[in-house]
Amino acid sequence: MRNSKWFSVALASALLVTGGAGSILGANSASAAAVASTVKTGTATWTVNSNPARFSTIDSSGYKLYSLSQVAGELGAKLILTNGGFELNDSKGLHTVQLQAGSKNYVVDGASQQFTVAPVVYNGKVYVELTKLVTALGGELSAESLEILSFARPEGQFDTLHWTADGSIIANKSDSETAQLLKFSAYPGDYEVFSSNESALDFSVSADQQWGAFTDETGQLKLINLSSGAISSLGTDTSVKTDLVWSQDGKTIYFIQGDKQEKIAQISVETGTVKAVLEDKVENKSELRLSADAKSVVYIVNVTGVAKNDADSTEDSLTVDYSKAGEQLFKLDLATKDAKPKALTTELDNKLYPEILANGGVVYLSADAEGNAANTLKSISADGATITNIALDTEATWSAGVATGLVVSGVAADGSTTIYSIDASGNKTVLFQTAEDVSEVAVSHDGSKLAVVSDGKVLLIQGGKALQLTK
């Protein structure tokens, strides 16, 4: 969200507190500092990586300092006593921090930094500034909510969300200078660079969410393992392929083929053999969808204007008739030999996000081509005879099919977004509501979790609650 409870603390200083009574005692170690000052001991409770943690503290010279060993332990950092003081290494081996009791100077990954107040020793323990230690080790801290992450969440703009079989979310960092796909777990700060392959920034996910399919710049079909990130080629065909769709059993990938998107074809995942499904020479096919039983496909054809000439076919007489231009939905029966595509629509509205339901019906989002009317979610009966509107409290902006029915996102008049689950009987359940803009939604395979992009940030939604994974 825009007003996240989390914030960056890279420039934050120590937490100022009220001083108390007491004394700081020098330690026997030569590297320890014996500082004469007033001190008050205490404790502070924070949430570290979603778990409560209680730290020993002292108030020194108006600043609250935290037990070095306890903070290191909660962050999972390795703490080493050296001849010159202390060295800390984060659990991923990304950062090294060197510090000395009694000295404001400390070193982070070879670069000199300064504490606001020097680490001190009291009763044999070293106490340091919390904020600067956490950030030096690559973590993130919110003083407002008293929460700490061992590793800071990535910052930037994200899009193109995909779920994986282990419940991770893969997202494209769209403002990166080079291709960068990041893989997030359900815990903020726990992420890794998944792939830097330019062609893999978007891919079609298999039903079991273990594989992704995409094409490179030559048209070669590639498979990416969504666990390891390993990429391999499938077959040798290099024709233009768009709208890749996996069969439920993961054995076949369907796609729209050709420079003019005039064909529908399939490829065997086991052999790499390409086979034609439809060659009707109708151009501008898109939004291919496959039924769960692989017995039918639905797709959109973008019907363009028709050129007309007079009898002499002069250039001046050339006109283009746009009266029937628009997007139309077609359905093809794959179980019947030599079946012809059947038109499901005739209206000239824009059609988005078609989905084939379990009962054979089709749902799509209807948008007025001129932008004068609100978007409408429409349902086409299995026999194609009737088209009805699906009533919502908001204007639909996106929909996707899941095992239980549909997940739909809509925007209210006040700009707020509501995401619904709609079952086969038409019953609606609100999954999430927010006043923020939502530009993208991805649904986990079982429909229980959502990943959304809001203001460029990635959020995980479960049980109606949002967990922000990026800054």
C-alpha positions as a Markdown table, in Angstrom:
| # | Residue | x | y | z |
|---|---|---|---|---|
| 1 | Met | 0.0 | 0.0 | 0.0 |
| 2 | Arg | 1.1 | 3.6 | -0.4 |
| 3 | Asn | 1.0 | 4.3 | 3.3 |
| 4 | Ser | 2.7 | 1.1 | 4.5 |
| 5 | Lys | 3.5 | 0.6 | 8.1 |
| 6 | Trp | 7.0 | -0.4 | 6.9 |
| 7 | Phe | 9.5 | 2.3 | 6.0 |
| 8 | Ser | 13.2 | 2.4 | 5.0 |
| 9 | Val | 15.6 | 3.2 | 7.8 |
| 10 | Ala | 18.8 | 3.6 | 5.8 |
| 11 | Leu | 19.2 | 7.2 | 7.0 |
| 12 | Ala | 17.7 | 6.7 | 10.5 |
| 13 | Ser | 19.7 | 7.3 | 13.6 |
| 14 | Ala | 19.5 | 6.0 | 17.1 |
| 15 | Leu | 16.2 | 5.9 | 19.0 |
| 16 | Leu | 16.2 | 8.8 | 21.5 |
| 17 | Val | 14.9 | 7.9 | 25.0 |
| 18 | Thr | 14.8 | 9.5 | 28.5 |
| 19 | Gly | 17.9 | 8.8 | 30.6 |
| 20 | Gly | 17.8 | 7.2 | 34.0 |
| 21 | Ala | 20.1 | 6.3 | 37.0 |
| 22 | Gly | 22.9 | 3.8 | 37.3 |
| 23 | Ser | 26.4 | 3.3 | 36.0 |
| 24 | Ile | 28.2 | 1.7 | 33.0 |
| 25 | Leu | 30.9 | -0.7 | 34.2 |
| 26 | Gly | 34.1 | -1.3 | 32.2 |
| 27 | Ala | 34.7 | -4.9 | 31.1 |
| 28 | Asn | 38.0 | -6.8 | 31.6 |
| 29 | Ser | 38.6 | -7.2 | 27.9 |
| 30 | Ala | 41.0 | -4.8 | 26.4 |
| 31 | Ser | 38.7 | -4.1 | 23.5 |
| 32 | Ala | 35.7 | -3.2 | 25.8 |
| 33 | Ala | 35.0 | 0.4 | 26.7 |
| 34 | Ala | 34.6 | 1.6 | 30.2 |
| 35 | Val | 32.2 | 4.6 | 29.9 |
| 36 | Ala | 31.3 | 6.8 | 32.9 |
| 37 | Ser | 27.7 | 7.8 | 32.4 |
| 38 | Thr | 24.2 | 7.3 | 33.9 |
| 39 | Val | 22.3 | 4.3 | 32.7 |
| 40 | Lys | 19.0 | 2.6 | 33.2 |
| 41 | Thr | 18.4 | -1.0 | 32.4 |
| 42 | Gly | 15.3 | -2.3 | 30.7 |
| 43 | Thr | 13.8 | -4.5 | 28.1 |
| 44 | Ala | 12.1 | -3.9 | 24.8 |
| 45 | Thr | 9.8 | -6.3 | 22.8 |
| 46 | Trp | 9.8 | -6.2 | 19.1 |
| 47 | Thr | 8.4 | -8.5 | 16.4 |
| 48 | Val | 11.3 | -10.1 | 14.5 |
| 49 | Asn | 10.4 | -12.0 | 11.3 |
| 50 | Ser | 6.8 | -12.2 | 12.6 |
| 51 | Asn | 7.9 | -13.7 | 15.9 |
| 52 | Pro | 8.0 | -11.7 | 19.3 |
| 53 | Ala | 11.5 | -11.0 | 20.6 |
| 54 | Arg | 12.5 | -9.5 | 24.0 |
| 55 | Phe | 15.8 | -7.6 | 24.1 |
| 56 | Ser | 17.8 | -6.3 | 27.1 |
| 57 | Thr | 18.4 | -2.6 | 26.8 |
| 58 | Ile | 20.2 | 0.3 | 28.5 |
| 59 | Asp | 19.5 | 4.0 | 28.3 |
| 60 | Ser | 22.8 | 5.8 | 27.9 |
| 61 | Ser | 23.3 | 9.5 | 27.4 |
| 62 | Gly | 19.7 | 9.8 | 26.3 |
| 63 | Tyr | 19.8 | 6.9 | 23.8 |
| 64 | Lys | 18.5 | 3.4 | 24.1 |
| 65 | Leu | 21.0 | 0.7 | 23.2 |
| 66 | Tyr | 20.3 | -3.0 | 22.6 |
| 67 | Ser | 22.2 | -6.1 | 23.5 |
| 68 | Leu | 24.5 | -6.9 | 20.6 |
| 69 | Ser | 24.4 | -10.7 | 21.1 |
| 70 | Gln | 20.6 | -10.8 | 21.4 |
| 71 | Val | 20.0 | -8.7 | 18.3 |
| 72 | Ala | 22.5 | -10.8 | 16.3 |
| 73 | Gly | 20.9 | -14.0 | 17.5 |
| 74 | Glu | 17.3 | -12.9 | 16.6 |
| 75 | Leu | 18.5 | -11.8 | 13.1 |
| 76 | Gly | 20.3 | -15.1 | 12.6 |
| 77 | Ala | 23.7 | -13.3 | 12.2 |
| 78 | Lys | 27.0 | -14.8 | 13.2 |
| 79 | Leu | 28.8 | -12.9 | 16.0 |
| 80 | Ile | 32.6 | -13.4 | 16.3 |
| 81 | Leu | 34.9 | -11.9 | 18.9 |
| 82 | Thr | 38.0 | -10.6 | 17.2 |
| 83 | Asn | 41.2 | -9.0 | 18.4 |
| 84 | Gly | 39.9 | -5.6 | 17.4 |
| 85 | Gly | 36.3 | -6.0 | 18.6 |
| 86 | Phe | 33.4 | -7.8 | 17.0 |
| 87 | Glu | 32.5 | -9.1 | 13.5 |
| 88 | Leu | 29.0 | -9.9 | 12.4 |
| 89 | Asn | 27.9 | -11.8 | 9.3 |
| 90 | Asp | 24.3 | -12.1 | 8.2 |
| 91 | Ser | 22.9 | -15.6 | 7.6 |
| 92 | Lys | 23.1 | -15.3 | 3.8 |
| 93 | Gly | 26.7 | -14.2 | 3.8 |
| 94 | Leu | 25.8 | -10.9 | 2.1 |
| 95 | His | 27.1 | -8.4 | 4.7 |
| 96 | Thr | 30.0 | -8.1 | 7.1 |
| 97 | Val | 29.9 | -5.6 | 10.0 |
| 98 | Gln | 33.0 | -4.8 | 12.2 |
| 99 | Leu | 32.6 | -2.7 | 15.4 |
| 100 | Gln | 34.4 | -1.9 | 18.7 |
| 101 | Ala | 33.0 | -1.0 | 22.0 |
| 102 | Gly | 33.7 | 2.6 | 22.8 |
| 103 | Ser | 34.2 | 3.6 | 19.2 |
| 104 | Lys | 31.6 | 5.4 | 17.1 |
| 105 | Asn | 33.3 | 4.1 | 14.0 |
| 106 | Tyr | 32.3 | 0.8 | 12.4 |
| 107 | Val | 32.7 | -0.8 | 9.0 |
| 108 | Val | 30.0 | -2.3 | 6.8 |
| 109 | Asp | 31.2 | -4.3 | 3.8 |
| 110 | Gly | 34.5 | -2.4 | 3.8 |
| 111 | Ala | 32.9 | 1.0 | 4.0 |
| 112 | Ser | 33.3 | 3.2 | 7.1 |
| 113 | Gln | 30.2 | 4.3 | 9.0 |
| 114 | Gln | 29.5 | 6.1 | 12.3 |
| 115 | Phe | 27.1 | 5.3 | 15.2 |
| 116 | Thr | 25.4 | 8.2 | 16.8 |
| 117 | Val | 26.6 | 6.9 | 20.2 |
| 118 | Ala | 29.4 | 4.4 | 20.6 |
| 119 | Pro | 28.7 | 0.8 | 21.7 |
| 120 | Val | 29.2 | 0.4 | 25.4 |
| 121 | Val | 29.8 | -2.5 | 27.8 |
| 122 | Tyr | 27.5 | -2.9 | 30.8 |
| 123 | Asn | 27.7 | -5.9 | 33.1 |
| 124 | Gly | 29.8 | -7.8 | 30.6 |
| 125 | Lys | 27.4 | -7.2 | 27.7 |
| 126 | Val | 27.9 | -5.0 | 24.7 |
| 127 | Tyr | 25.0 | -2.7 | 23.8 |
| 128 | Val | 24.6 | -0.9 | 20.4 |
| 129 | Glu | 22.2 | 1.2 | 18.4 |
| 130 | Leu | 19.5 | -1.0 | 17.1 |
| 131 | Thr | 18.6 | 0.8 | 13.9 |
| 132 | Lys | 22.1 | 1.1 | 12.5 |
| 133 | Leu | 23.0 | -2.5 | 13.4 |
| 134 | Val | 19.9 | -3.9 | 11.7 |
| 135 | Thr | 20.3 | -1.9 | 8.5 |
| 136 | Ala | 24.1 | -2.6 | 8.4 |
| 137 | Leu | 23.2 | -6.3 | 8.3 |
| 138 | Gly | 20.8 | -5.8 | 5.4 |
| 139 | Gly | 17.7 | -5.8 | 7.6 |
| 140 | Glu | 14.6 | -3.5 | 7.8 |
| 141 | Leu | 13.1 | -1.9 | 10.8 |
| 142 | Ser | 9.8 | -0.1 | 11.6 |
| 143 | Ala | 10.0 | 2.0 | 14.8 |
| 144 | Glu | 6.3 | 2.7 | 14.5 |
| 145 | Ser | 5.1 | -0.9 | 14.5 |
| 146 | Leu | 8.2 | -2.3 | 16.4 |
| 147 | Glu | 8.9 | -4.8 | 13.7 |
| 148 | Ile | 12.2 | -6.0 | 12.3 |
| 149 | Leu | 13.0 | -8.1 | 9.2 |
| 150 | Ser | 16.4 | -9.9 | 9.0 |
| 151 | Phe | 16.5 | -8.9 | 5.3 |
| 152 | Ala | 15.0 | -5.8 | 3.9 |
| 153 | Arg | 12.3 | -6.1 | 1.2 |
| 154 | Pro | 13.3 | -5.1 | -2.3 |
| 155 | Glu | 12.3 | -1.7 | -3.4 |
| 156 | Gly | 11.0 | -0.7 | -6.8 |
| 157 | Gln | 8.2 | -1.2 | -9.3 |
| 158 | Phe | 6.9 | -4.8 | -10.0 |
| 159 | Asp | 4.4 | -6.5 | -12.4 |
| 160 | Thr | 3.7 | -9.8 | -14.1 |
| 161 | Leu | 2.9 | -12.1 | -11.1 |
| 162 | His | 3.0 | -15.9 | -11.1 |
| 163 | Trp | 2.4 | -18.5 | -8.4 |
| 164 | Thr | 4.5 | -21.6 | -8.0 |
| 165 | Ala | 3.8 | -25.1 | -6.6 |
| 166 | Asp | 5.5 | -24.3 | -3.3 |
| 167 | Gly | 3.4 | -21.2 | -2.7 |
| 168 | Ser | 6.1 | -18.7 | -3.8 |
| 169 | Ile | 5.3 | -15.7 | -6.0 |
| 170 | Ile | 7.5 | -14.7 | -9.0 |
| 171 | Ala | 7.4 | -11.1 | -10.1 |
| 172 | Asn | 9.2 | -9.0 | -12.6 |
| 173 | Lys | 11.1 | -5.9 | -11.3 |
| 174 | Ser | 10.0 | -3.7 | -14.1 |
| 175 | Asp | 12.2 | -0.7 | -13.2 |
| 176 | Ser | 15.4 | -2.7 | -13.3 |
| 177 | Glu | 18.0 | -1.8 | -15.9 |
| 178 | Thr | 18.4 | -5.5 | -16.7 |
| 179 | Ala | 15.9 | -8.3 | -16.7 |
| 180 | Gln | 15.2 | -9.4 | -13.1 |
| 181 | Leu | 12.6 | -11.9 | -11.9 |
| 182 | Leu | 12.4 | -12.1 | -8.1 |
| 183 | Lys | 10.9 | -15.1 | -6.2 |
| 184 | Phe | 9.2 | -14.3 | -2.9 |
| 185 | Ser | 8.2 | -16.6 | -0.1 |
| 186 | Ala | 5.2 | -15.8 | 2.2 |
| 187 | Tyr | 7.6 | -14.0 | 4.6 |
| 188 | Pro | 8.6 | -10.4 | 4.0 |
| 189 | Gly | 12.3 | -10.1 | 3.3 |
| 190 | Asp | 12.6 | -13.7 | 2.2 |
| 191 | Tyr | 13.3 | -13.5 | -1.6 |
| 192 | Glu | 15.8 | -14.4 | -4.2 |
| 193 | Val | 16.7 | -13.4 | -7.8 |
| 194 | Phe | 15.0 | -16.2 | -9.8 |
| 195 | Ser | 16.0 | -15.4 | -13.4 |
| 196 | Ser | 17.7 | -12.7 | -15.5 |
| 197 | Asn | 16.6 | -14.1 | -18.8 |
| 198 | Glu | 15.0 | -11.3 | -20.9 |
| 199 | Ser | 12.6 | -13.7 | -22.7 |
| 200 | Ala | 11.4 | -15.3 | -19.4 |
| 201 | Leu | 9.9 | -12.1 | -17.9 |
| 202 | Asp | 6.4 | -13.5 | -18.6 |
| 203 | Phe | 5.5 | -17.2 | -19.1 |
| 204 | Ser | 2.5 | -19.5 | -19.0 |
| 205 | Val | 2.3 | -21.7 | -15.9 |
| 206 | Ser | 1.4 | -25.4 | -15.9 |
| 207 | Ala | -1.6 | -26.6 | -14.0 |
| 208 | Asp | 0.6 | -28.1 | -11.3 |
| 209 | Gln | 2.6 | -24.8 | -11.1 |
| 210 | Gln | 5.9 | -26.5 | -11.5 |
| 211 | Trp | 6.8 | -25.3 | -15.0 |
| 212 | Gly | 6.6 | -22.2 | -17.1 |
| 213 | Ala | 6.6 | -21.9 | -20.9 |
| 214 | Phe | 7.7 | -19.0 | -23.0 |
| 215 | Thr | 9.4 | -18.3 | -26.4 |
| 216 | Asp | 12.7 | -16.6 | -27.0 |
| 217 | Glu | 13.3 | -13.9 | -29.7 |
| 218 | Thr | 13.6 | -16.6 | -32.4 |
| 219 | Gly | 10.3 | -18.3 | -31.6 |
| 220 | Gln | 11.9 | -21.2 | -29.9 |
| 221 | Leu | 9.7 | -22.6 | -27.1 |
| 222 | Lys | 11.4 | -22.8 | -23.7 |
| 223 | Leu | 10.5 | -24.4 | -20.4 |
| 224 | Ile | 11.6 | -23.0 | -17.1 |
| 225 | Asn | 11.6 | -25.0 | -13.9 |
| 226 | Leu | 9.7 | -22.9 | -11.4 |
| 227 | Ser | 11.7 | -24.4 | -8.5 |
| 228 | Ser | 15.2 | -24.2 | -9.8 |
| 229 | Gly | 15.0 | -21.6 | -12.6 |
| 230 | Ala | 16.6 | -24.0 | -15.0 |
| 231 | Ile | 15.7 | -23.4 | -18.7 |
| 232 | Ser | 15.5 | -25.9 | -21.5 |
| 233 | Ser | 14.3 | -25.9 | -25.1 |
| 234 | Leu | 11.2 | -27.8 | -26.2 |
| 235 | Gly | 11.3 | -29.0 | -29.8 |
| 236 | Thr | 12.9 | -27.2 | -32.7 |
| 237 | Asp | 10.0 | -25.2 | -34.2 |
| 238 | Thr | 10.7 | -21.5 | -34.4 |
| 239 | Ser | 7.4 | -20.2 | -35.8 |
| 240 | Val | 5.8 | -17.3 | -34.1 |
| 241 | Lys | 3.9 | -18.5 | -31.0 |
| 242 | Thr | 1.6 | -16.5 | -28.7 |
| 243 | Asp | -0.9 | -17.2 | -25.9 |
| 244 | Leu | 0.6 | -20.4 | -24.6 |
| 245 | Val | -1.8 | -22.5 | -22.7 |
| 246 | Trp | -1.1 | -25.8 | -20.8 |
| 247 | Ser | -3.4 | -28.8 | -20.7 |
| 248 | Gln | -4.4 | -29.9 | -17.2 |
| 249 | Asp | -2.2 | -33.0 | -17.4 |
| 250 | Gly | 0.9 | -31.0 | -18.4 |
| 251 | Lys | 1.5 | -33.1 | -21.5 |
| 252 | Thr | 0.5 | -30.5 | -24.1 |
| 253 | Ile | 0.9 | -26.8 | -24.7 |
| 254 | Tyr | -1.6 | -25.1 | -27.0 |
| 255 | Phe | -0.8 | -21.8 | -28.7 |
| 256 | Ile | -1.7 | -19.3 | -31.5 |
| 257 | Gln | 0.7 | -19.7 | -34.4 |
| 258 | Gly | 1.9 | -17.6 | -37.3 |
| 259 | Asp | 3.1 | -14.1 | -38.1 |
| 260 | Lys | -0.6 | -13.0 | -38.4 |
| 261 | Gln | -1.8 | -15.2 | -35.6 |
| 262 | Glu | -3.9 | -17.1 | -38.1 |
| 263 | Lys | -3.5 | -20.7 | -36.7 |
| 264 | Ile | -4.0 | -22.7 | -33.5 |
| 265 | Ala | -1.5 | -25.4 | -32.8 |
| 266 | Gln | -0.3 | -27.7 | -30.0 |
| 267 | Ile | 3.1 | -29.1 | -29.0 |
| 268 | Ser | 3.8 | -32.3 | -27.1 |
| 269 | Val | 5.8 | -31.6 | -23.9 |
| 270 | Glu | 7.2 | -35.2 | -24.1 |
| 271 | Thr | 8.4 | -35.2 | -27.8 |
| 272 | Gly | 8.4 | -31.5 | -28.9 |
| 273 | Thr | 6.2 | -32.4 | -31.9 |
| 274 | Val | 4.0 | -29.6 | -33.2 |
| 275 | Lys | 0.6 | -30.4 | -34.6 |
| 276 | Ala | -2.0 | -28.2 | -36.2 |
| 277 | Val | -5.3 | -27.7 | -34.4 |
| 278 | Leu | -7.0 | -25.1 | -36.6 |
| 279 | Glu | -5.9 | -23.6 | -39.9 |
| 280 | Asp | -8.8 | -21.5 | -41.1 |
| 281 | Lys | -6.7 | -18.5 | -42.2 |
| 282 | Val | -8.6 | -16.1 | -40.0 |
| 283 | Glu | -6.0 | -13.6 | -38.7 |
| 284 | Asn | -5.6 | -11.8 | -35.4 |
| 285 | Lys | -6.5 | -14.5 | -33.0 |
| 286 | Ser | -5.7 | -13.9 | -29.3 |
| 287 | Glu | -6.6 | -14.8 | -25.7 |
| 288 | Leu | -6.6 | -18.5 | -26.2 |
| 289 | Arg | -8.2 | -20.6 | -23.5 |
| 290 | Leu | -8.4 | -24.4 | -23.1 |
| 291 | Ser | -11.2 | -26.2 | -21.2 |
| 292 | Ala | -10.1 | -28.4 | -18.2 |
| 293 | Asp | -11.0 | -31.6 | -20.1 |
| 294 | Ala | -9.1 | -30.3 | -23.2 |
| 295 | Lys | -12.2 | -30.8 | -25.4 |
| 296 | Ser | -12.6 | -27.2 | -26.5 |
| 297 | Val | -10.8 | -23.9 | -26.9 |
| 298 | Val | -12.1 | -20.4 | -26.8 |
| 299 | Tyr | -10.3 | -17.4 | -28.4 |
| 300 | Ile | -10.9 | -13.8 | -29.6 |
| 301 | Val | -10.6 | -12.7 | -33.2 |
| 302 | Asn | -10.0 | -9.0 | -33.7 |
| 303 | Val | -12.1 | -8.3 | -36.8 |
| 304 | Thr | -10.6 | -5.4 | -38.8 |
| 305 | Gly | -12.1 | -3.1 | -41.4 |
| 306 | Val | -13.0 | -4.3 | -44.9 |
| 307 | Ala | -11.4 | -2.5 | -47.8 |
| 308 | Lys | -13.7 | -1.7 | -50.8 |
| 309 | Asn | -13.0 | -0.3 | -54.3 |
| 310 | Asp | -15.2 | 0.7 | -57.2 |
| 311 | Ala | -15.2 | -1.2 | -60.5 |
| 312 | Asp | -12.0 | 0.5 | -61.7 |
| 313 | Ser | -10.2 | -0.3 | -58.4 |
| 314 | Thr | -8.6 | 3.2 | -58.3 |
| 315 | Glu | -6.7 | 4.4 | -55.3 |
| 316 | Asp | -9.1 | 7.3 | -54.9 |
| 317 | Ser | -12.1 | 5.0 | -54.7 |
| 318 | Leu | -10.6 | 2.9 | -51.9 |
| 319 | Thr | -12.6 | 3.0 | -48.7 |
| 320 | Val | -12.5 | 0.9 | -45.5 |
| 321 | Asp | -15.7 | -0.3 | -43.9 |
| 322 | Tyr | -15.3 | -0.4 | -40.1 |
| 323 | Ser | -19.0 | -1.1 | -39.3 |
| 324 | Lys | -18.2 | -4.7 | -38.3 |
| 325 | Ala | -14.8 | -4.1 | -36.9 |
| 326 | Gly | -14.4 | -5.3 | -33.3 |
| 327 | Glu | -13.5 | -8.3 | -31.1 |
| 328 | Gln | -15.5 | -11.5 | -31.3 |
| 329 | Leu | -15.4 | -14.7 | -29.2 |
| 330 | Phe | -15.2 | -18.1 | -30.9 |
| 331 | Lys | -15.3 | -21.6 | -29.6 |
| 332 | Leu | -13.8 | -24.7 | -31.2 |
| 333 | Asp | -14.8 | -28.2 | -30.4 |
| 334 | Leu | -11.6 | -30.3 | -30.2 |
| 335 | Ala | -13.4 | -33.6 | -29.6 |
| 336 | Thr | -15.2 | -33.5 | -33.0 |
| 337 | Lys | -13.2 | -34.2 | -36.1 |
| 338 | Asp | -13.2 | -31.3 | -38.7 |
| 339 | Ala | -15.3 | -29.1 | -36.4 |
| 340 | Lys | -15.6 | -25.5 | -37.4 |
| 341 | Pro | -15.2 | -22.5 | -35.0 |
| 342 | Lys | -18.5 | -21.2 | -33.7 |
| 343 | Ala | -19.0 | -17.5 | -33.1 |
| 344 | Leu | -20.3 | -16.8 | -29.6 |
| 345 | Thr | -20.7 | -13.1 | -29.9 |
| 346 | Thr | -21.7 | -10.4 | -32.4 |
| 347 | Glu | -21.6 | -7.2 | -30.4 |
| 348 | Leu | -18.7 | -4.8 | -31.2 |
| 349 | Asp | -17.6 | -4.3 | -27.6 |
| 350 | Asn | -14.0 | -5.1 | -26.5 |
| 351 | Lys | -13.8 | -8.5 | -24.9 |
| 352 | Leu | -11.2 | -9.4 | -22.3 |
| 353 | Tyr | -10.2 | -12.3 | -20.0 |
| 354 | Pro | -12.3 | -15.1 | -21.5 |
| 355 | Glu | -12.6 | -18.2 | -19.3 |
| 356 | Ile | -14.2 | -21.6 | -19.9 |
| 357 | Leu | -16.2 | -22.7 | -16.9 |
| 358 | Ala | -16.6 | -26.3 | -15.6 |
| 359 | Asn | -20.1 | -26.4 | -17.0 |
| 360 | Gly | -18.9 | -25.5 | -20.5 |
| 361 | Gly | -20.1 | -21.9 | -20.3 |
| 362 | Val | -17.8 | -19.0 | -21.1 |
| 363 | Val | -17.3 | -15.8 | -19.0 |
| 364 | Tyr | -15.7 | -12.6 | -20.3 |
| 365 | Leu | -15.3 | -9.0 | -19.5 |
| 366 | Ser | -17.1 | -6.6 | -21.8 |
| 367 | Ala | -15.7 | -3.1 | -22.2 |
| 368 | Asp | -17.3 | -0.4 | -24.3 |
| 369 | Ala | -15.1 | 0.3 | -27.3 |
| 370 | Glu | -15.7 | 4.1 | -26.9 |
| 371 | Gly | -15.3 | 4.1 | -23.2 |
| 372 | Asn | -18.7 | 5.6 | -22.6 |
| 373 | Ala | -20.2 | 2.7 | -20.6 |
| 374 | Ala | -19.1 | 0.8 | -17.6 |
| 375 | Asn | -17.4 | -2.6 | -18.0 |
| 376 | Thr | -19.7 | -5.6 | -17.6 |
| 377 | Leu | -18.9 | -9.2 | -16.7 |
| 378 | Lys | -20.9 | -11.5 | -19.0 |
| 379 | Ser | -21.7 | -15.2 | -19.1 |
| 380 | Ile | -22.4 | -17.2 | -22.2 |
| 381 | Ser | -24.4 | -20.5 | -21.7 |
| 382 | Ala | -22.7 | -23.8 | -22.7 |
| 383 | Asp | -24.8 | -24.0 | -25.8 |
| 384 | Gly | -24.0 | -20.4 | -26.8 |
| 385 | Ala | -27.7 | -19.5 | -26.9 |
| 386 | Thr | -27.8 | -16.9 | -24.2 |
| 387 | Ile | -25.6 | -14.2 | -22.8 |
| 388 | Thr | -26.4 | -12.7 | -19.4 |
| 389 | Asn | -24.7 | -10.1 | -17.2 |
| 390 | Ile | -23.1 | -11.1 | -13.8 |
| 391 | Ala | -24.2 | -8.5 | -11.3 |
| 392 | Leu | -21.4 | -6.9 | -9.2 |
| 393 | Asp | -21.3 | -4.0 | -6.7 |
| 394 | Thr | -18.4 | -2.6 | -8.6 |
| 395 | Glu | -17.2 | -2.1 | -12.2 |
| 396 | Ala | -15.3 | -5.3 | -13.2 |
| 397 | Thr | -11.7 | -4.7 | -14.3 |
| 398 | Trp | -10.3 | -8.3 | -14.3 |
| 399 | Ser | -11.3 | -11.9 | -13.9 |
| 400 | Ala | -9.7 | -15.3 | -13.9 |
| 401 | Gly | -11.0 | -18.9 | -13.7 |
| 402 | Val | -10.1 | -21.1 | -10.7 |
| 403 | Ala | -11.2 | -24.6 | -9.7 |
| 404 | Thr | -14.1 | -23.2 | -7.7 |
| 405 | Gly | -15.4 | -20.7 | -10.3 |
| 406 | Leu | -14.1 | -17.2 | -10.8 |
| 407 | Val | -12.1 | -14.5 | -9.0 |
| 408 | Val | -13.1 | -11.0 | -10.1 |
| 409 | Ser | -11.6 | -7.6 | -9.4 |
| 410 | Gly | -13.8 | -4.5 | -9.5 |
| 411 | Val | -13.5 | -0.8 | -8.8 |
| 412 | Ala | -16.2 | 1.2 | -6.9 |
| 413 | Ala | -17.2 | 4.8 | -7.6 |
| 414 | Asp | -14.9 | 6.1 | -4.9 |
| 415 | Gly | -11.9 | 4.4 | -6.5 |
| 416 | Ser | -11.6 | 1.5 | -4.0 |
| 417 | Thr | -11.0 | -2.0 | -5.2 |
| 418 | Thr | -12.9 | -5.2 | -4.2 |
| 419 | Ile | -11.8 | -8.7 | -5.2 |
| 420 | Tyr | -14.5 | -11.3 | -5.2 |
| 421 | Ser | -14.7 | -15.1 | -5.5 |
| 422 | Ile | -17.8 | -16.3 | -7.4 |
| 423 | Asp | -18.7 | -20.0 | -7.2 |
| 424 | Ala | -20.6 | -22.1 | -9.8 |
| 425 | Ser | -23.9 | -21.1 | -8.3 |
| 426 | Gly | -23.2 | -17.4 | -8.6 |
| 427 | Asn | -22.5 | -16.8 | -4.9 |
| 428 | Lys | -20.1 | -14.0 | -4.2 |
| 429 | Thr | -17.5 | -13.8 | -1.4 |
| 430 | Val | -15.4 | -10.7 | -0.8 |
| 431 | Leu | -11.7 | -11.8 | -0.6 |
| 432 | Phe | -10.1 | -8.4 | -0.2 |
| 433 | Gln | -10.9 | -4.7 | -0.2 |
| 434 | Thr | -8.6 | -1.7 | -0.4 |
| 435 | Ala | -8.8 | 2.0 | -1.1 |
| 436 | Glu | -5.6 | 1.7 | -3.1 |
| 437 | Asp | -5.3 | 1.1 | -6.8 |
| 438 | Val | -4.8 | -2.5 | -7.9 |
| 439 | Ser | -3.2 | -3.0 | -11.3 |
| 440 | Glu | -2.7 | -6.7 | -11.3 |
| 441 | Val | -4.1 | -9.8 | -9.6 |
| 442 | Ala | -2.8 | -13.4 | -9.6 |
| 443 | Val | -4.7 | -16.3 | -7.9 |
| 444 | Ser | -3.0 | -19.3 | -6.3 |
| 445 | His | -4.0 | -22.7 | -7.8 |
| 446 | Asp | -6.5 | -23.5 | -5.1 |
| 447 | Gly | -7.9 | -20.0 | -5.0 |
| 448 | Ser | -7.1 | -19.5 | -1.3 |
| 449 | Lys | -4.5 | -16.8 | -1.8 |
| 450 | Leu | -4.0 | -13.8 | -4.0 |
| 451 | Ala | -1.0 | -11.8 | -5.1 |
| 452 | Val | -1.7 | -8.3 | -6.2 |
| 453 | Val | 0.3 | -5.3 | -7.5 |
| 454 | Ser | -0.8 | -2.1 | -5.8 |
| 455 | Asp | 1.1 | 1.1 | -6.7 |
| 456 | Gly | 3.8 | -1.0 | -8.1 |
| 457 | Lys | 4.2 | -3.0 | -4.9 |
| 458 | Val | 3.6 | -6.8 | -4.5 |
| 459 | Leu | 1.2 | -7.8 | -1.8 |
| 460 | Leu | 0.2 | -11.3 | -0.6 |
| 461 | Ile | -3.5 | -11.6 | 0.3 |
| 462 | Gln | -4.7 | -14.4 | 2.6 |
| 463 | Gly | -7.8 | -14.5 | 4.8 |
| 464 | Gly | -8.6 | -10.9 | 3.9 |
| 465 | Lys | -5.3 | -9.6 | 5.2 |
| 466 | Ala | -2.5 | -8.1 | 3.1 |
| 467 | Leu | 1.2 | -8.7 | 3.6 |
| 468 | Gln | 3.5 | -6.3 | 1.7 |
| 469 | Leu | 6.4 | -8.1 | 0.1 |
| 470 | Thr | 8.1 | -5.1 | -1.6 |
| 471 | Lys | 8.7 | -1.4 | -0.8 |
